[in-house]
Amino acid sequence: MRLLSAMLLPVFLALTTMAAAGQARITRIEFAPATLEEGGGVWIALVGTGHCTYGLDFGDGESTRRTADLPDRIRHVYTDDKAYDIVATPEAPCEGVARARLDVRAINQGIWSVTVEAAGTTDMPEVIVNIEGKGTCTVLIDFGDGKSEKFEGALPAKVRHTYASTGRYDLHVRTEAPCRGEARLQVDVK
């Protein structure tokens, strides 16, 4: 009986290892801008599951080979403003070739991201909208409560807003030409 148990354990471990390895898969590629503090460029995220070794072709003549648990992300800086075809090719036993097109256009004037934080300075629910970007722009802010504001000035900027009551609001921030960029987020006011 002991001999049988000892023989089954390596078979069970091998089957478990093969099953776990078979689940490793790249499902898609996602992008996000990297801030200036992070070194600029673009964050490229490989979404999937499991432990993968893969080749990543950035589409600009550069590539890298990585081994990581998915999801994984890497920062890359593109030198030209154009479209790039990015391809992630896994090595066996990982599966799932992922392809995506990234249109890189430098934002000389516009917004990159928007965050919201509680202001906490009044009895009413007040927030500070942080608009990250560059240049002098006209920014339209729809606070999602029926009120909006037009901001004209240098970016980055902070704009305060007081909501009449608590709740969930859809904030929409966009620029007017020649600036570029827009952002939408849900704001939970408590």
C-alpha positions as CSV (number, residue, x, y, z in Angstrom):
1,M,0.0,0.0,0.0
2,R,2.8,2.4,0.8
3,L,4.5,1.7,-2.6
4,L,1.3,2.5,-4.4
5,S,0.8,5.8,-2.6
6,A,4.4,6.8,-3.3
7,M,3.9,6.1,-7.0
8,L,0.6,8.0,-7.2
9,L,2.0,11.1,-5.6
10,P,4.5,11.9,-8.5
11,V,1.8,11.2,-11.1
12,F,-0.7,13.5,-9.2
13,L,2.0,16.3,-9.0
14,A,2.8,15.9,-12.7
15,L,-0.9,16.1,-13.7
16,T,-1.4,19.1,-11.4
17,T,1.6,20.9,-12.9
18,M,0.4,20.1,-16.4
19,A,-3.1,21.4,-15.6
20,A,-1.7,24.6,-14.1
21,A,0.6,25.1,-17.0
22,G,-2.2,24.6,-19.5
23,Q,-4.2,27.4,-17.9
24,A,-1.5,30.0,-18.6
25,R,-2.9,32.3,-21.3
26,I,-2.5,35.8,-22.7
27,T,-5.9,37.2,-23.4
28,R,-5.4,40.9,-24.5
29,I,-3.1,43.9,-24.4
30,E,-4.1,47.2,-22.7
31,F,-2.4,50.6,-22.7
32,A,-2.2,53.6,-20.3
33,P,0.0,56.7,-20.5
34,A,3.0,56.8,-18.1
35,T,3.3,60.0,-16.2
36,L,6.4,62.2,-16.5
37,E,7.4,61.1,-12.9
38,E,7.3,57.5,-14.2
39,G,9.5,58.4,-17.2
40,G,6.8,59.1,-19.8
41,G,5.9,56.8,-22.6
42,V,3.2,54.1,-22.4
43,W,2.4,51.4,-20.0
44,I,1.7,48.2,-22.0
45,A,-0.2,45.6,-19.9
46,L,-0.5,41.9,-20.9
47,V,-3.7,40.7,-19.4
48,G,-4.2,36.9,-18.8
49,T,-3.7,34.2,-16.3
50,G,-0.8,32.0,-15.1
51,H,3.0,32.2,-15.4
52,C,4.1,33.0,-19.0
53,T,7.3,33.5,-21.0
54,Y,6.5,35.6,-23.9
55,G,8.1,37.8,-26.6
56,L,6.7,41.4,-26.9
57,D,7.2,43.2,-30.2
58,F,6.6,46.9,-29.6
59,G,6.1,47.6,-33.3
60,D,8.9,50.1,-33.6
61,G,11.8,47.7,-34.2
62,E,12.3,47.0,-30.5
63,S,11.2,43.8,-28.7
64,T,11.8,42.1,-25.4
65,R,11.4,38.6,-23.9
66,R,9.9,38.4,-20.5
67,T,8.9,35.7,-17.9
68,A,6.2,36.8,-15.5
69,D,2.9,36.1,-13.8
70,L,0.0,37.6,-15.7
71,P,-1.2,40.3,-15.7
72,D,2.2,41.9,-16.4
73,R,3.1,45.4,-17.5
74,I,6.0,47.2,-19.0
75,R,6.8,50.8,-19.9
76,H,7.9,51.7,-23.3
77,V,8.8,55.1,-24.9
78,Y,7.9,55.6,-28.6
79,T,9.9,58.3,-30.5
80,D,7.5,58.9,-33.4
81,D,3.9,60.0,-33.5
82,K,2.2,57.2,-35.5
83,A,0.4,54.0,-35.1
84,Y,2.2,50.9,-33.9
85,D,1.2,47.2,-34.1
86,I,2.1,45.5,-30.8
87,V,2.3,41.7,-30.7
88,A,2.7,39.4,-27.6
89,T,3.7,35.9,-28.5
90,P,3.8,33.3,-25.7
91,E,6.1,30.3,-25.5
92,A,4.7,26.9,-24.7
93,P,3.0,25.9,-22.5
94,C,1.5,29.5,-22.3
95,E,-1.1,30.2,-25.0
96,G,-2.9,33.1,-26.7
97,V,-1.1,35.4,-29.1
98,A,-2.4,39.0,-28.5
99,R,-2.3,41.8,-31.0
100,A,-3.2,45.5,-30.6
101,R,-2.7,48.8,-32.4
102,L,-1.5,51.8,-30.5
103,D,-1.9,55.3,-31.9
104,V,0.8,57.4,-30.3
105,R,0.3,61.1,-30.7
106,A,2.2,63.4,-28.4
107,I,0.0,65.6,-26.4
108,N,1.6,69.0,-26.4
109,Q,-1.6,70.6,-25.1
110,G,-4.2,68.5,-23.4
111,I,-5.3,66.3,-20.5
112,W,-3.8,62.9,-19.6
113,S,-5.8,61.9,-16.6
114,V,-8.3,63.1,-14.0
115,T,-8.6,62.2,-10.4
116,V,-10.9,63.3,-7.6
117,E,-10.3,63.7,-3.9
118,A,-12.4,64.9,-1.0
119,A,-11.8,68.5,-0.1
120,G,-13.4,68.2,3.4
121,T,-13.4,71.9,4.1
122,T,-17.2,72.5,4.4
123,D,-20.3,70.8,5.8
124,M,-21.4,70.1,2.2
125,P,-19.8,67.3,0.1
126,E,-16.9,69.1,-1.6
127,V,-14.3,67.6,-4.0
128,I,-11.2,68.7,-5.7
129,V,-10.9,67.6,-9.4
130,N,-7.2,67.2,-10.3
131,I,-6.7,67.6,-14.1
132,E,-3.3,66.3,-15.2
133,G,-2.0,67.5,-18.5
134,K,0.1,70.0,-20.3
135,G,-0.3,73.4,-22.0
136,T,-2.8,76.2,-21.8
137,C,-6.3,74.8,-22.5
138,T,-10.0,75.4,-22.3
139,V,-11.4,72.5,-20.3
140,L,-15.1,71.7,-20.0
141,I,-16.1,69.9,-16.8
142,D,-19.5,68.3,-16.4
143,F,-19.8,67.3,-12.7
144,G,-22.8,64.9,-13.3
145,D,-25.1,66.8,-11.0
146,G,-26.5,69.2,-13.6
147,K,-23.7,71.7,-13.1
148,S,-20.8,72.3,-15.3
149,E,-17.8,74.6,-15.4
150,K,-15.5,76.0,-18.1
151,F,-11.9,76.3,-17.0
152,E,-9.3,78.2,-19.1
153,G,-5.7,78.1,-18.0
154,A,-2.5,76.2,-17.6
155,L,-2.4,72.5,-16.9
156,P,-2.1,70.7,-14.5
157,A,-5.0,72.3,-12.6
158,K,-7.2,71.8,-9.6
159,V,-10.9,72.7,-9.6
160,R,-13.2,72.6,-6.5
161,H,-16.8,71.6,-6.7
162,T,-19.5,71.3,-4.0
163,Y,-22.3,68.7,-4.5
164,A,-25.7,69.4,-3.1
165,S,-26.0,65.9,-1.7
166,T,-24.2,62.6,-1.4
167,G,-24.5,60.0,-4.2
168,R,-22.8,58.7,-7.3
169,Y,-22.1,61.2,-10.1
170,D,-20.7,60.7,-13.6
171,L,-17.9,63.3,-14.0
172,H,-16.9,64.1,-17.6
173,V,-13.9,66.3,-18.4
174,R,-12.9,67.3,-22.0
175,T,-10.9,69.9,-23.8
176,E,-11.6,72.2,-26.7
177,A,-9.4,72.3,-29.8
178,P,-6.5,72.8,-30.2
179,C,-6.0,70.9,-26.9
180,R,-6.8,67.1,-26.8
181,G,-8.1,64.6,-24.3
182,E,-11.1,63.6,-22.2
183,A,-11.8,61.5,-19.2
184,R,-14.9,60.1,-17.5
185,L,-15.2,58.7,-14.0
186,Q,-17.7,57.9,-11.4
187,V,-17.5,59.9,-8.3
188,D,-18.9,58.5,-5.0
189,V,-19.7,61.5,-2.8
190,K,-20.2,60.6,0.9
